[in-house]
Amino acid sequence: MSKVQPRYQVSWFTILFVIVIGGLLCFATQHNAALYKAPVGQIIKVTNEKRIKQVDNFHNHDYSQKQILKVRVLNGQYRNKTLNVQNTFSASNAMDQAYRKNQQIFLAVQKKSDHKLQATITDLKRDTSIVFLSLLAISLLLLTMKFSGFMALLSVLLNGVLFFLAIKLDVLLQGTNVLEIFGVLAFGFAGLTLFLVLGKTKQMVVTFGATILGTLGSVLVTLIVLNLTHDQGLHFETMEYVTQSPKPVFIAETILGSLGAVMDESTDIISSLFAVHRETPDLTRRQLFLSGREIGKSIMGPLINVLFLIFMADTFAMMVLYLRNGDSWDYAFTMNMSLGMVQSLVSGIGIVLAIPAASWFASSLLKRGDRS
């Protein structure tokens, strides 16, 4: 097996080319209103009226403020017309936002009975921000990691294509094979990512095996526990926008959520053991296994905490909203954070199982290679 070698280096010219092209794309998105069917307008003047204080039944303090926006329409049949649009926002910005001069917005324009135009804001035009952030991420990858950054970017793009195809297939089958689809997708994610990052090497095969074993083990433990407890304490109905059976969707989310952490840990352990074996090839299989276990112990805690914070942060805003509206901690946690906590625990199980799996796979393969 041979590793995918950087046959070319990402030159400074390539990086500069990406930055220039990205800058041109940012400029183009500022002047692409003609490509949209919905009316697009640019704010040319903002008038803020007086703030109005608000207090609800739970003594939460907020204020609302009205804006009068002077907007010039950039496309469609009302192009170059100037409209006055009202917008009301609050300090919390829970369901609204304030607008600033020179921002571009999507509009819904209607003619009133007196033939005057009336417009309301439907959304903020964000394509320039998305292009700029994408440019920044790509430039940093190429600048700091060169060829490895290019391969990482390629893996993200290809994984995105796989994920899109899986979603389309799930919709086509009307959600009848969620676990099968996303279980296969997990194999595809792991295999494609490791092949692009590590190449067609023994290290890639070992890492793939440890990743699948750790993820599969955590999912099996989860299914056993859920069946034994009959899903008590879990409110799958709190999942947002679920139009099919929520439990399989939750398990599919858990599989994909734990896959990345297990893959990351397995890669660290196995790459470290391969490096140790190159430096001290006389180590026994048991010594290599114990070394891998110690490496796993050192990265296990931070990795579990990172996953926990990611899952919890996703529900933090709703948790605060529940508490500010008089709900108890127990009810707020059950309705918002319980599923995230379970996903954190499942990922933690996968991380723990990956330590002996990665250590055993690597130590066995390395010593077997020595004998051959």
C-alpha positions, 0 to 999 in steps of 0.5 A: 500500500502506498500513501497519497503523497503531495506530488505538488506543493500549494504555492503562494501563487495558488493561495494568492489566486484563491484570495483574488478569486474570492474577493471578486466573488464577494464583489459579485455577490454585492451586485447579483440582485438580478439573479434572484426572483424575489425583490432585493433592496438596499437600505440607503437610510435608517431612522430609529424611533424612540425605544419602548420598554416592555415587562412581561408577567415574569418580570423580564425586561426588554424594549422594542424599537421601530425603524423606518428604512428607506430602501432602493429596489435593485431588481425586478419590475420595481427596480430603482424605485424607493420604498419606505419599509417599517421594521420593529426589533427588540433588545433580545433579538429573539424573533427579529433584528435591527438593520443598518445602512447599506445592508441588502434585504429580501422584500415582499412588494405589494400594490395597495388599493390606492396603487401605492407600493407597500413592502415588508422585509422577508429576510436579510441577504447573506450570500456575501457573508457566506462567500467571505467566510468560505474564502477565509476558511479555504485560505487558512487551510491552504496557508497553514496546511498546504497539500494536507489542507487541500485534501481536508477541504476535498474531503469536506466537499465530497462528504457534503455531496454524500450527505446531500445524496443520503438526505435525498434518498431518505426523502425519496423513501419517505423515512422508512430506512433512516438507520440503514441509509445513515449507517452506510453513510457513516461507513462512507464518511469514515472511509473517504475521509481517512483515505484522503487524509492518510492515503491507501496505507496500513494506518488508514485501514487500522484507523478505519477499523477502530473508528467503525468498531468504536462507533458501532459499539456505542450504538449497540449499547445505546439500542440495548439500553433504550430497549431495556428502559423502553425509552423512559425519560426521553422526549423524542417529540421535542426534536424540531422539524421532524416529519417522520418517526423521531427515534430512528432520526435521533439514533442516526444523529447520534451515529454521525455525531459520535463518528467524528470524535471516535475517528479523531481519537483513533487517528491520534492513537494510531498515528502516535503508535506508528511513530513510536514503533518507527523510533523503537521497533523492539517494543513488544505488542503489549508495550505498544498496546499499553502505550496506546491506552495511555495516549487514549487516556490523555485525550479522552477527557478533553474530547468528551468535554468538547462533545458535551459542550457542542451538544449542550450549546445547541440547546442553551438559548432555549434553556434560558428562554424556558427558565426566564419564563418561569419553568423549573430546572427539571422541566427545562432540562427535560424538554431541551437538554435531555436528548443532547445529554444522551448523545454526549453519553453515547459519544463518550462510550464510543470514545472509551471503546475506541481506545482499546480497539485502536491500541489493539489493532495498531499493536497487532498489525505492527508486530505482525508486520515485524514478523513478516 
